[in-house]
């Protein structure tokens, strides 16, 4: 998609982080914005920023894990904007802990947002996208979509599923002039840790400190999303660790997990020694 002016961009998880940055970036390119999130206050702040910039925008409080709410959201976008040209399925959450420790209700919450939210977005907005001469879908996967990591089994599984879904849709939708891009960020400083479900507050604080120190701005991902749409890329890896993780998985598909397992074992041993 070479031209953004006059297009309607639909973005989930838009109240903060990557979704917020993407809304502002696409608005700057001339898109009207239909922003969705469960955070009403964040949406109000975004709407004010977009209005100050002269952007046509609507905000929608939507739980992306609800099929009925996503269906209604698509209807609202059609009623207000009359079309949809770009869909960015960005909303995502995280849980932490070993698979044995994770509660089924937390896994269901995670899968509902990270995977079904993407499926519902694609399903309910596809009829609107198909009406356009060209359109584009962006699905947020992750570096974790390449690798299965300890204490992130649920998150990794959903992000791998988003990657595979995107690859399938890329092939199916090409004849209809609809591009599909899977985005794979590395360490990005967003609110995903703060909003995630972690029983151990110490672990949450430690992870948040790491993101605060090393995480890139969400706008880095927003730029990658813009580039993916403009260049009609199947996937875009964001940050060196995402590129490195992808290549290590290709070059040593089992060996990389032996290294990860060894480091995980060492960290557990260190934790047990400190506890004693």
N, C-alpha and C positions, 0 to 999 in steps of 0.2 A: 504494500500500500504506500504509494508515493506521496499522496496528498492527504492532509489531516483537516484542513480548513472545511468547516461545515459538517464534519462527521460527528456522530453521537457515540461517546465512549461510556460503557457501563463498567463500573469498577466496584468489586466487593471488598470488604475490609478496608474501606476508604477513610475511616475516621482517624487513623494514625499510621505511622510507619510507611511501609512501601506503598500501600494503597493511597495514602494521603499525598505522598510525593508524586506518584504516578498521575493522580488527578490534576495536580498543579502543572505538571510537565505537559500533559496532553492538552490541558486548557490553554497553555501558552502557545501550542501549535494550532489553535483555532477550533478545537473540539468542544462541543457541548458535553456536559458531564452529568451522568446519572450515578450518584454515589450511594452505596449501601453499606450498612454496618448495624450492629446492635447498640453501639455507643451513641446515644442521641446527642450528648453534649459535644462529642468530637465531630459529629456530622454538622452541628450548628456552626462550629468554628470554621470548618472547611467551607461551608456554604457562604459564610461571611467573606472569607478570603477570595472565593471565586467571584462573588458579586462585585467586590471592590475592583477586581481585574476586568470586569465587564463580560464575564463568561456566563452563558446560559447554563443553568444548573438546576438539578433537582436532587433532593436527598430522601432516602428511604430507610426506615428502620426495619431491617430484615434479618431473620435468623436463617442463614444459608443452609442449615441442616434440615430445614422444613420444606418439603416439596410444595405444600400449599402456599407458603409465603413466597417462595421463589417463583411460582407460577403467577401469583398476584403481582409480584415485582415486575415481571416481564410485561404484564398487562398495563401497569402504571407507566412504564417507560414508553410503550407504544402510544398510550393516550396522551402523555405530556409532550413527548418529543417526536412522535410519528415514525420513528425508525431507530435502529441500532446498527452501527457499523463495526464497532470494536467492543469485545467483551474481555475483561480482565478478571479472571477468577483468582483472587488474591487472598481472601480470608483464610486464616490458618491459626491453629493452636498447637500447644505442645504439652506432653506429660513426660515425667521422668521416673526412672526406677527400673529394676529388673522386671522381666515378664512375670515372674512369680509374685512380685510385689504389686503389680498394677491391678487395679480393680476393673472388672468388666464394664461397669458403668462409665468409668473414665475412658476406657478404650472405645466404647460406643460413642461417647461425646466427641472424641478425637476423630474417629472415622466419619462421623456425621458431618463435621465441618470440613475436614481436610480432603476427604474423597467425595462423599455424597454432595457436598456443596458445589464442587466442580462439576459433577455429573448433572446436577439439577440446573446449574447455570448453562451448560452446553445444551441440555435438552430443551429448556424452556425458551432460550433466546435464539436457538438455531432457526426457527421459522422466520424471525425478524432479520437475521443475518442473510438468509437465503434470498431475500427480496432485493438485496443490493448487488450492483455490478461487481463489487469486490468488498470483502469484509475480512475480519481477523479475530481469532480467539487466542488469548494468552492465558496459559495455566501455570500457576506457581508451583514448581516442584522444589528441589533443593539439592545441594551437595549430597544430602542424606538419601536422595533418590538413586544414587549410584552405589552406596555402601550400606550394609546392615551393621549398625554400631550397637554396642552393649548399652543397656539402660535407655535405649531409644527405639525399641523394636516396633512399637506402634507408629511412631512418627515416621520412621524409615519405611515401613510398609505402605503408609498412605502416600508418601512422596514418590515411591517407586511406582505405585499404581497410577498416580497422576502422570508420570513420565510415559508409561506404557499406553495409557488412554490417549495422550496427546499424539503419540506416534501413530496410533491407529487412525485417529481423526484426521491427521495430516494427509494420509493417503486417501481416505474416503472423501474428503471435502475439496481436494484439489480441483476436480472437474467443475465444481460449483463456484470457483473463484474465491474460496474462503481459505485463508492461511491459518495455520496453527503453530504456535510457538510454546515450547516448554522452557521455563526459566529456572536456572539452577544456581541460586545464590549460595555463597559461602557464609562467612561470619558478618552479619549485618546488625547494627545497633537499633533494634526495634523493641516494642513492648511485649513481644511474644513470651518472654520469660516471665515477666510480671503478671501476665494474664493466664499463664499455664497452670496446670495442676501438679503440684509437687508437695508431698507430705513433709519433707525435710526442708525447713526454712534455711538451714545452713547451706544445703546444696543449691537452693534457689539463689541465695546471696552470692555464693561463689561463682555460679554460672553468670549471674548478672554483672559481677565485677569483671569477668573475662570479656563479656560483650562490650562493656563500657570502655575497656582498655583497647580492645583489638577490633571491634566492630566498625565497619564502614557505614557511611551515611546511607539511609534508605534511598536517597536520590541516585546513588550509584546503580541501584537496581532499576529505578524508574528510567534512567538513561538506557539501560540494557533492554527494557521492555519497549521503549520507543524505537531502538535500533532493530529489535526483532520484528516489530511490525513493519517498519520501513523497508527492511531488507528481505522480508518474508522468510525468516530463518526458522528451521525446524526446532532448534534449541539454542539457548544462549547460556553459557557458563559465566558466572559473575564472581570475580575475585580469584587470586592465584590458587587458593586451597581447593576451589571447586574444579579447576582445570587439573591440578595435581591429583586429586582424588579420582577423577574420571580416568586419567591415564594409568594410575597405579592399578585400578581395578581391571583395566584392559590388559596390562602387561603381566600382572601377577594376581589373577582372580582368586586364588586360594592363599598365596603367600601374604598378600596384604592383610588377610584376616588372621593369619598366624601372628603377625606383628601386632595387630590391634589386640588380640587375645593376650599376648605376653604383657603388653603395657597395662591392660585391664587387671590381669593377675597381680602385677607389681603394685598397682594403685590400691588394690584390696589389701595386700599384705602390709603396705605402709599404713593404711587406715587401721588395721587391726593392731599394729604395733603402737600407734599413737593412742588408741583406746585403752590399751593395757598399761 
